[in-house]
Amino acid sequence: MNTEDLRALQAPLKARYRETPETARIALSAQGRLGEGISCSVETARSLVRAGLHPASGGSGLDACSGDMLLQALIACAGVTLSAVATALGITLRDAELRAEADLDVRGTLGVDKTVPVGLQDIRLHIEVDSDASDDALANLLRLTERYCVVFQTLATPPRLSASLQRRGN
């Protein structure tokens, strides 16, 4: 896709969202179901992914780790955003590799040490591109990718979060 095609595709959407902002609010959702052992199967657009415990917390290593899945979501979103922003700016990327890393101290999630936070710490996104674009253009590309990547921004500025549990039946 080139710059003109992307603009033509997004122009009517942007116009509609400017005129009627409420139409820009959409609801995303995900579903899962407990599986065998300690696992949860999550539906994706293409298949069912079975997530389980990471080997560091007692898992077999045969199931997807939800922490890895979070990093994969970051990579997917950043990659799509990088591509869209590069297209919009007219920057040619011959290739790009994205890698996300995070630190996790499993003592927190296992309840071994109550002072250790539960969750990923220090998430790092690395992007390596093959492009003839100037350093300034690539710096702008990174800045705009960070700015418009939904998952990056969600992690950078966490939303309100809630959980509920309901009894089925009664």
ROSE-4610 file (N, C-alpha, C; in Angstrom, 1 decimal, always signed):
// ROSE-4610
residu = [M/M/M/N/N/N/T/T/T/E/E/E/D/D/D/L/L/L/R/R/R/A/A/A/L/L/L/Q/Q/Q/A/A/A/P/P/P/L/L/L/K/K/K/A/A/A/R/R/R/Y/Y/Y/R/R/R/E/E/E/T/T/T/P/P/P/E/E/E/T/T/T/A/A/A/R/R/R/I/I/I/A/A/A/L/L/L/S/S/S/A/A/A/Q/Q/Q/G/G/G/R/R/R/L/L/L/G/G/G/E/E/E/G/G/G/I/I/I/S/S/S/C/C/C/S/S/S/V/V/V/E/E/E/T/T/T/A/A/A/R/R/R/S/S/S/L/L/L/V/V/V/R/R/R/A/A/A/G/G/G/L/L/L/H/H/H/P/P/P/A/A/A/S/S/S/G/G/G/G/G/G/S/S/S/G/G/G/L/L/L/D/D/D/A/A/A/C/C/C/S/S/S/G/G/G/D/D/D/M/M/M/L/L/L/L/L/L/Q/Q/Q/A/A/A/L/L/L/I/I/I/A/A/A/C/C/C/A/A/A/G/G/G/V/V/V/T/T/T/L/L/L/S/S/S/A/A/A/V/V/V/A/A/A/T/T/T/A/A/A/L/L/L/G/G/G/I/I/I/T/T/T/L/L/L/R/R/R/D/D/D/A/A/A/E/E/E/L/L/L/R/R/R/A/A/A/E/E/E/A/A/A/D/D/D/L/L/L/D/D/D/V/V/V/R/R/R/G/G/G/T/T/T/L/L/L/G/G/G/V/V/V/D/D/D/K/K/K/T/T/T/V/V/V/P/P/P/V/V/V/G/G/G/L/L/L/Q/Q/Q/D/D/D/I/I/I/R/R/R/L/L/L/H/H/H/I/I/I/E/E/E/V/V/V/D/D/D/S/S/S/D/D/D/A/A/A/S/S/S/D/D/D/D/D/D/A/A/A/L/L/L/A/A/A/N/N/N/L/L/L/L/L/L/R/R/R/L/L/L/T/T/T/E/E/E/R/R/R/Y/Y/Y/C/C/C/V/V/V/V/V/V/F/F/F/Q/Q/Q/T/T/T/L/L/L/A/A/A/T/T/T/P/P/P/P/P/P/R/R/R/L/L/L/S/S/S/A/A/A/S/S/S/L/L/L/Q/Q/Q/R/R/R/R/R/R/G/G/G/N/N/N]
num = [1/1/1/2/2/2/3/3/3/4/4/4/5/5/5/6/6/6/7/7/7/8/8/8/9/9/9/10/10/10/11/11/11/12/12/12/13/13/13/14/14/14/15/15/15/16/16/16/17/17/17/18/18/18/19/19/19/20/20/20/21/21/21/22/22/22/23/23/23/24/24/24/25/25/25/26/26/26/27/27/27/28/28/28/29/29/29/30/30/30/31/31/31/32/32/32/33/33/33/34/34/34/35/35/35/36/36/36/37/37/37/38/38/38/39/39/39/40/40/40/41/41/41/42/42/42/43/43/43/44/44/44/45/45/45/46/46/46/47/47/47/48/48/48/49/49/49/50/50/50/51/51/51/52/52/52/53/53/53/54/54/54/55/55/55/56/56/56/57/57/57/58/58/58/59/59/59/60/60/60/61/61/61/62/62/62/63/63/63/64/64/64/65/65/65/66/66/66/67/67/67/68/68/68/69/69/69/70/70/70/71/71/71/72/72/72/73/73/73/74/74/74/75/75/75/76/76/76/77/77/77/78/78/78/79/79/79/80/80/80/81/81/81/82/82/82/83/83/83/84/84/84/85/85/85/86/86/86/87/87/87/88/88/88/89/89/89/90/90/90/91/91/91/92/92/92/93/93/93/94/94/94/95/95/95/96/96/96/97/97/97/98/98/98/99/99/99/100/100/100/101/101/101/102/102/102/103/103/103/104/104/104/105/105/105/106/106/106/107/107/107/108/108/108/109/109/109/110/110/110/111/111/111/112/112/112/113/113/113/114/114/114/115/115/115/116/116/116/117/117/117/118/118/118/119/119/119/120/120/120/121/121/121/122/122/122/123/123/123/124/124/124/125/125/125/126/126/126/127/127/127/128/128/128/129/129/129/130/130/130/131/131/131/132/132/132/133/133/133/134/134/134/135/135/135/136/136/136/137/137/137/138/138/138/139/139/139/140/140/140/141/141/141/142/142/142/143/143/143/144/144/144/145/145/145/146/146/146/147/147/147/148/148/148/149/149/149/150/150/150/151/151/151/152/152/152/153/153/153/154/154/154/155/155/155/156/156/156/157/157/157/158/158/158/159/159/159/160/160/160/161/161/161/162/162/162/163/163/163/164/164/164/165/165/165/166/166/166/167/167/167/168/168/168/169/169/169/170/170/170]
x = [+0.8/+0.0/+0.9/+0.5/+1.3/+0.6/+1.2/+0.7/-0.7/-0.9/-2.2/-3.3/-3.0/-4.0/-4.4/-3.4/-3.7/-4.5/-4.1/-4.9/-6.3/-6.5/-7.8/-8.7/-8.0/-8.7/-9.2/-8.3/-8.6/-9.3/-9.3/-9.9/-11.4/-12.2/-13.6/-13.8/-13.0/-13.1/-12.8/-11.7/-11.3/-12.3/-12.9/-14.0/-15.2/-15.6/-16.7/-16.5/-15.3/-14.9/-14.8/-14.4/-14.4/-15.8/-16.7/-18.1/-18.9/-18.8/-19.5/-18.6/-17.9/-16.9/-17.3/-18.6/-19.1/-19.0/-18.9/-18.8/-17.3/-16.4/-15.0/-14.8/-15.7/-15.6/-16.1/-15.2/-15.5/-15.2/-15.8/-15.5/-14.7/-13.6/-12.8/-13.1/-12.9/-13.2/-12.3/-12.2/-11.5/-12.2/-12.1/-12.8/-11.8/-12.1/-11.3/-12.1/-11.6/-12.2/-11.1/-11.3/-10.4/-10.3/-9.0/-8.7/-8.2/-7.6/-7.0/-5.9/-5.7/-4.6/-4.8/-3.7/-3.8/-3.6/-4.6/-4.5/-5.8/-5.7/-6.9/-6.8/-7.8/-7.7/-8.3/-7.6/-8.0/-8.3/-9.4/-9.8/-9.0/-8.4/-7.8/-8.5/-8.2/-8.8/-8.6/-7.5/-7.2/-7.3/-7.1/-7.0/-7.3/-7.2/-7.3/-5.9/-5.5/-4.2/-4.4/-3.7/-3.8/-2.6/-3.0/-2.0/-1.9/-0.7/-0.5/+0.6/+1.0/+2.0/+3.3/+4.1/+5.5/+6.3/+7.3/+8.1/+8.7/+9.0/+9.5/+8.5/+7.3/+6.2/+5.5/+6.2/+5.6/+5.0/+5.0/+4.4/+5.4/+4.8/+5.5/+6.3/+5.9/+6.6/+5.8/+4.8/+4.1/+3.0/+2.6/+1.5/+2.1/+1.4/+1.8/+1.8/+2.7/+2.8/+2.1/+1.2/+0.5/+1.4/+2.5/+3.5/+4.0/+4.4/+4.9/+3.8/+2.5/+1.4/+1.3/+1.5/+1.4/+2.5/+3.7/+4.8/+4.5/+3.9/+3.5/+2.5/+1.5/+0.5/+1.2/+2.2/+3.0/+3.7/+4.3/+5.1/+4.1/+3.0/+2.0/+1.5/+1.1/+0.6/+1.7/+2.8/+3.9/+4.3/+4.3/+4.7/+3.7/+2.4/+1.4/+1.4/+1.6/+1.7/+2.9/+4.0/+5.3/+5.1/+4.5/+4.2/+3.3/+2.2/+1.2/+1.8/+2.6/+3.2/+4.3/+5.1/+6.1/+5.4/+4.3/+3.5/+3.0/+2.4/+1.8/+2.9/+4.1/+5.2/+6.0/+5.7/+6.4/+7.8/+8.0/+9.3/+9.3/+10.3/+10.4/+11.1/+10.5/+11.1/+11.3/+12.5/+12.7/+12.5/+12.7/+12.5/+12.5/+11.9/+11.9/+11.8/+12.5/+12.4/+12.1/+11.1/+10.7/+10.9/+11.4/+11.6/+11.2/+10.5/+10.1/+10.6/+11.1/+11.7/+11.1/+11.0/+10.5/+11.2/+11.3/+11.8/+10.6/+10.7/+9.7/+10.4/+10.0/+10.5/+9.4/+9.4/+8.3/+8.0/+8.9/+8.6/+7.4/+7.1/+5.8/+4.6/+4.5/+3.3/+3.1/+4.3/+4.2/+4.0/+4.0/+3.7/+4.9/+6.1/+7.3/+7.8/+7.7/+8.1/+7.1/+6.4/+5.3/+5.8/+7.1/+7.6/+8.0/+8.0/+8.3/+7.0/+7.0/+5.8/+5.4/+4.0/+3.5/+3.4/+4.0/+3.8/+5.1/+5.0/+6.2/+6.8/+8.1/+8.8/+9.7/+9.9/+10.9/+10.8/+9.6/+9.4/+10.2/+10.9/+11.8/+11.3/+11.1/+10.7/+11.9/+12.4/+13.5/+13.0/+13.4/+13.0/+14.2/+14.5/+15.6/+15.1/+15.4/+14.9/+16.0/+15.6/+16.4/+15.8/+16.4/+15.8/+16.9/+16.7/+17.6/+17.1/+16.1/+15.6/+16.6/+16.5/+17.5/+17.3/+18.3/+18.2/+17.0/+16.8/+15.7/+14.4/+14.3/+13.0/+12.7/+13.8/+13.6/+13.3/+13.9/+13.5/+12.0/+11.6/+10.2/+9.3/+9.7/+9.0/+8.8/+9.9/+9.8/+8.9/+9.0/+8.2/+6.7/+6.4/+5.0/+4.5/+5.3/+4.9/+4.6/+5.4/+5.1/+3.8/+3.6/+2.4/+1.1/+1.2/-0.1/-0.3/+0.7/+0.5/-0.4/-1.5/-2.5/-2.0/-1.3/-0.8/+0.4/+1.2/+2.3/+1.8/+0.8/+0.2/-0.6/-1.2/-2.0/-1.0/+0.1/+1.1/+1.8/+2.0/+2.6/+1.7/+0.4/-0.6/-1.7/-1.6/-2.6/-4.0/-5.0/-6.4/-7.0/-8.2/-8.9/-9.0/-8.9/-9.0/-9.8/-10.7/-11.6/-11.7/-12.1/-12.4/-13.7/-14.4/-15.6/-15.7/-16.3/-16.5/-18.0/-18.7/-20.1/-20.3/-21.2/-21.5/-22.5/-22.3/-23.1/-24.3/-25.5/-26.7/-27.5/-27.5/-28.3/-28.8]
y = [-1.2/+0.0/+1.2/+2.2/+3.5/+4.6/+5.7/+6.8/+7.3/+7.4/+7.9/+6.8/+5.6/+4.5/+4.5/+4.7/+4.7/+6.0/+7.1/+8.3/+8.2/+7.6/+7.4/+6.5/+5.5/+4.5/+5.1/+5.9/+6.5/+7.8/+8.6/+9.9/+9.9/+9.0/+9.0/+8.7/+7.8/+7.4/+8.6/+9.3/+10.5/+11.6/+11.8/+12.8/+12.4/+11.2/+10.7/+10.9/+10.6/+10.7/+12.1/+13.0/+14.5/+15.0/+14.6/+15.1/+14.5/+13.2/+12.5/+11.7/+12.3/+11.7/+10.4/+10.3/+9.1/+7.8/+8.0/+6.8/+6.2/+7.0/+6.5/+5.6/+5.5/+4.7/+3.3/+2.3/+0.9/+0.1/-1.1/-2.0/-3.2/-3.4/-4.6/-5.7/-6.9/-8.0/-9.2/-10.0/-11.3/-12.3/-13.5/-14.6/-15.8/-16.5/-17.6/-18.6/-19.8/-20.8/-21.7/-22.0/-22.9/-24.2/-24.7/-26.0/-27.0/-28.0/-29.1/-28.6/-29.2/-28.7/-27.3/-26.6/-25.1/-24.4/-24.2/-23.6/-22.8/-21.9/-21.2/-21.0/-21.4/-21.3/-20.0/-19.2/-17.9/-17.9/-17.4/-17.3/-16.1/-16.4/-15.3/-15.2/-14.3/-14.2/-15.4/-16.1/-17.2/-18.6/-18.7/-20.0/-19.8/-20.9/-21.0/-21.1/-20.3/-20.3/-20.8/-21.8/-22.3/-21.7/-21.0/-20.3/-21.1/-21.2/-21.9/-21.2/-21.9/-21.3/-21.4/-20.3/-20.3/-21.4/-22.0/-23.0/-22.5/-21.2/-20.6/-20.6/-20.8/-20.9/-22.2/-23.2/-24.6/-25.1/-24.4/-24.8/-25.8/-26.5/-27.4/-26.8/-25.6/-24.9/-25.2/-26.1/-26.5/-25.5/-24.7/-23.7/-22.3/-21.4/-20.0/-19.4/-18.5/-17.7/-16.4/-16.0/-14.8/-13.5/-13.6/-12.5/-12.4/-13.5/-13.5/-13.0/-13.4/-12.9/-11.4/-10.9/-9.4/-8.7/-9.3/-8.7/-8.9/-10.1/-10.3/-9.3/-9.0/-7.9/-6.6/-6.3/-5.0/-5.0/-6.1/-6.3/-6.1/-6.8/-6.8/-5.4/-4.7/-3.3/-2.3/-2.5/-1.6/-1.8/-3.0/-3.3/-2.8/-2.9/-2.4/-0.9/-0.3/+1.2/+1.7/+1.1/+1.5/+1.5/+0.4/+0.3/+1.4/+1.6/+2.6/+4.0/+4.3/+5.7/+5.8/+4.8/+4.9/+5.2/+4.5/+4.7/+6.1/+6.6/+7.9/+9.0/+8.7/+9.7/+9.5/+8.5/+8.2/+7.7/+7.0/+6.4/+5.0/+4.6/+3.3/+2.4/+1.4/+0.4/-0.9/-1.3/-2.5/-3.7/-3.5/-4.6/-3.9/-4.6/-4.2/-5.4/-5.4/-6.5/-5.8/-6.4/-5.8/-6.9/-6.5/-7.4/-6.7/-7.4/-6.8/-7.7/-7.1/-7.8/-7.2/-8.0/-7.5/-8.3/-7.7/-8.4/-8.9/-10.1/-10.6/-11.4/-11.0/-11.7/-12.5/-13.8/-14.7/-14.9/-14.4/-14.5/-13.7/-12.7/-11.9/-12.7/-13.3/-14.0/-15.3/-15.9/-17.1/-16.8/-15.6/-15.2/-15.5/-15.7/-16.0/-14.8/-13.6/-12.4/-11.3/-10.9/-9.9/-8.5/-8.3/-7.0/-6.9/-8.1/-8.2/-7.9/-7.0/-6.7/-7.9/-8.0/-9.0/-8.3/-8.9/-8.3/-8.0/-7.7/-7.4/-6.0/-6.0/-4.7/-4.4/-3.1/-2.6/-3.3/-3.0/-3.5/-2.6/-3.3/-2.7/-3.1/-2.1/-2.4/-2.0/-2.9/-2.7/-2.8/-1.8/-1.9/-1.7/-2.6/-2.4/-2.4/-1.3/-1.1/-1.1/-1.5/-1.3/-0.3/+0.9/+2.1/+3.1/+3.8/+4.9/+6.2/+6.2/+7.5/+8.1/+9.4/+10.1/+9.8/+10.1/+9.8/+10.6/+11.8/+12.6/+12.0/+11.5/+10.9/+9.6/+8.9/+7.6/+8.0/+9.0/+9.4/+9.9/+10.6/+10.9/+9.7/+8.7/+7.5/+6.8/+6.7/+6.1/+6.9/+8.2/+9.0/+8.8/+8.8/+8.7/+7.2/+6.3/+4.9/+4.7/+5.3/+5.2/+6.0/+7.1/+7.9/+7.3/+6.6/+6.0/+4.5/+3.9/+2.4/+2.2/+1.6/+1.5/+0.7/-0.4/-1.3/-0.5/+0.1/+0.9/+1.9/+2.7/+3.8/+3.2/+2.0/+1.4/+1.0/+0.5/+0.1/+1.3/+2.4/+3.6/+4.3/+4.3/+5.0/+4.1/+3.2/+2.2/+2.8/+2.1/+2.5/+2.1/+2.5/+2.0/+0.5/-0.3/-1.7/-2.3/-3.2/-3.8/-5.3/-6.0/-7.4/-7.8/-8.7/-9.2/-10.7/-11.3/-12.8/-13.0/-13.8/-14.1/-15.6/-16.0/-17.4/-17.7/-18.8/-19.2/-19.9/-19.7/-20.4/-19.7/-20.0/-19.6/-18.2]
z = [+0.0/+0.0/+0.0/-0.8/-0.8/+0.0/+0.1/+0.9/+0.4/-0.9/-1.4/-1.1/-1.2/-1.0/+0.5/+1.4/+2.8/+3.2/+2.6/+2.9/+2.4/+1.2/+0.6/+1.5/+2.0/+2.9/+4.2/+4.8/+6.1/+6.1/+5.0/+4.9/+5.3/+4.7/+5.1/+6.6/+7.1/+8.5/+9.4/+9.1/+9.9/+9.8/+8.6/+8.5/+9.3/+9.3/+10.1/+11.6/+12.0/+13.4/+13.9/+13.0/+13.3/+13.4/+12.5/+12.5/+13.6/+13.9/+14.9/+15.8/+16.7/+17.5/+18.2/+18.6/+19.3/+18.4/+17.1/+16.2/+16.3/+16.8/+16.9/+18.1/+19.0/+20.2/+19.8/+19.9/+19.6/+20.8/+20.9/+22.0/+21.4/+22.0/+21.7/+22.8/+22.4/+23.4/+23.1/+24.1/+24.0/+24.8/+24.4/+25.2/+25.4/+26.5/+26.8/+27.6/+27.7/+28.6/+29.2/+30.5/+31.2/+30.4/+30.4/+29.7/+30.7/+30.2/+31.0/+31.8/+33.0/+33.8/+34.2/+34.3/+34.6/+33.3/+32.5/+31.2/+30.9/+29.9/+29.5/+28.0/+27.2/+25.8/+25.4/+24.6/+24.2/+22.7/+22.3/+20.8/+20.2/+19.1/+18.3/+17.0/+16.1/+14.8/+14.0/+14.2/+13.3/+14.0/+15.3/+15.9/+17.4/+18.1/+19.5/+20.1/+21.0/+21.7/+23.1/+23.5/+24.9/+25.7/+26.7/+27.6/+28.9/+29.4/+30.7/+31.5/+32.5/+33.4/+32.6/+32.9/+32.4/+33.1/+32.5/+33.2/+34.5/+34.6/+35.8/+37.0/+36.7/+37.7/+37.8/+37.1/+37.2/+35.9/+34.9/+33.6/+32.9/+31.9/+31.1/+30.0/+29.6/+28.4/+27.1/+27.2/+26.0/+25.7/+26.7/+26.4/+26.3/+25.6/+25.5/+26.9/+27.1/+28.3/+28.1/+29.0/+28.8/+28.8/+29.5/+29.4/+28.0/+27.5/+26.1/+25.1/+25.4/+24.5/+24.6/+25.8/+25.9/+25.1/+25.2/+24.3/+22.9/+22.5/+21.1/+20.6/+21.5/+21.2/+20.9/+21.8/+21.6/+20.2/+19.9/+18.6/+17.5/+17.5/+16.5/+16.2/+17.3/+17.2/+16.8/+17.3/+16.9/+15.5/+15.1/+13.7/+12.7/+13.0/+12.1/+12.1/+13.3/+13.4/+12.7/+12.9/+12.2/+10.7/+10.2/+8.7/+8.2/+9.0/+8.6/+8.6/+9.7/+9.8/+8.7/+8.4/+7.4/+6.0/+5.8/+4.6/+4.5/+5.6/+5.6/+5.4/+5.9/+5.8/+4.5/+3.7/+2.5/+2.8/+3.9/+4.2/+3.7/+2.9/+2.4/+3.5/+3.9/+4.8/+4.0/+3.7/+2.9/+3.8/+5.1/+6.1/+7.5/+8.4/+9.8/+10.7/+11.7/+12.8/+14.1/+14.8/+16.1/+17.1/+18.3/+19.4/+20.7/+21.5/+22.8/+23.9/+24.9/+26.1/+27.3/+28.4/+29.7/+30.8/+31.9/+33.1/+33.9/+34.5/+35.3/+36.5/+37.7/+38.8/+39.3/+39.1/+39.4/+40.9/+41.7/+43.2/+43.5/+42.7/+43.0/+42.7/+41.5/+41.2/+41.9/+42.4/+43.2/+44.7/+45.1/+46.5/+47.4/+46.8/+47.6/+48.4/+47.8/+48.4/+48.1/+49.1/+49.0/+48.6/+48.7/+48.3/+46.8/+46.1/+44.7/+43.9/+43.0/+42.2/+41.3/+41.2/+40.3/+38.9/+37.9/+36.6/+35.9/+34.7/+33.9/+34.3/+34.3/+34.7/+33.5/+33.3/+32.3/+31.0/+30.3/+28.9/+28.0/+27.1/+26.1/+24.7/+23.8/+22.4/+21.6/+20.8/+19.9/+18.4/+17.6/+16.2/+15.4/+14.4/+13.5/+12.1/+11.4/+10.0/+9.0/+7.8/+6.6/+5.8/+5.8/+5.1/+4.7/+3.7/+3.3/+3.9/+4.7/+5.3/+6.2/+6.3/+7.2/+8.7/+9.5/+10.9/+11.5/+11.0/+11.5/+11.2/+10.0/+9.5/+10.3/+10.6/+11.4/+12.9/+13.4/+14.8/+14.8/+13.8/+13.7/+13.6/+12.8/+12.6/+14.0/+14.7/+16.1/+17.0/+17.0/+17.9/+17.5/+16.2/+15.8/+16.0/+15.9/+16.2/+17.6/+18.5/+19.9/+20.2/+19.6/+19.9/+19.4/+18.3/+17.7/+17.9/+18.6/+18.8/+20.1/+19.9/+20.9/+22.1/+21.8/+22.9/+23.7/+22.9/+23.6/+24.5/+24.0/+24.8/+26.0/+25.8/+26.9/+28.0/+27.6/+28.6/+29.3/+28.5/+29.0/+30.0/+29.7/+30.5/+30.8/+31.8/+32.0/+32.2/+31.6/+31.7/+33.1/+33.4/+34.6/+34.3/+35.3/+35.1/+36.3/+35.9/+36.9/+36.6/+37.6/+37.4/+38.1/+37.6/+38.4/+38.2/+39.2/+39.2/+39.6/+38.8/+39.0/+39.1/+39.9/+40.0/+38.8/+38.1/+37.0/+37.6/+36.9/+37.3/+38.3/+39.6/+40.7/+40.4]
